């Protein structure tokens, strides 16, 4: 997660990730095997994303009570091709890649596996846990940038509703979204319903929010790259950020604590 999310931040700027600086801080009671496991997973993620660990620091300290990773990403992008969260203008299409809620669903399914198995089939739960294989948006960001994305924001804590509000606030635009057009997996819907939480406010690494003048062109570029995507709404000059569903209107607010905290504490 530490590597993927850092690479996602770079990709949301239209930048190609190149390497990471990794700081690992371990509590005194840590075993060497624990550090080996961390570094094996970091290396596997870097290989998958074509990254290098180009520096960093490791230490054992009583300043932490559990392992702590801090990652700084280094990427490259042409100066005039930089994409920001604040680049949306009124009249643009809003596009979402993959499906919202992937990360939160995977985390909850893994942590609450035994409880969920008492309600859902094993294959259903395993599929939900397996969503952690889709958390990178590096390909999403690079493909969208090439297709003319004006603004991008990786959907993290606060879910898609939080990301929509943040892009609207950063760009000083309003937006209107149809909730039925937001792509979401059935596993996310049912697991969130089981725990009585809102899947649209659930941490969603693996999904990118994009604003562009021609949303269908961006969707086509993403689909050609093997990435599911959909136009979910448009920006406007109203300064209101609203979501429409079942004939009702929900006015978005600044994101608060993510929904998965209600399940995991």
Buried (B, 14 or more C-beta within 10 A) or exposed (E): BBBBBBBBBBBBBBBBBBBBBBBBBBBEEBEEEEBEEBBEEBBEBBEBBEBBBEEBEEEBEEEBEEBBBEBEBBBEBEEEEEBBBBBBBBEBBBBBBBBBBBBBBBBBBBBBBEBBBEEBEEEBBBBBBBBBEBBBBBBBBBBBBEBBBBBBBBBBBBBBBBBBBBBBBBBEBBBBBEBEEBBBBEBBEBBBEBBEBEBBBBBBBBBBBBBBEBBEBBBEBBEEBEBBBBBBBBBBEEEBBBBBEEEEEBEBEEBEEBBBEBBEE
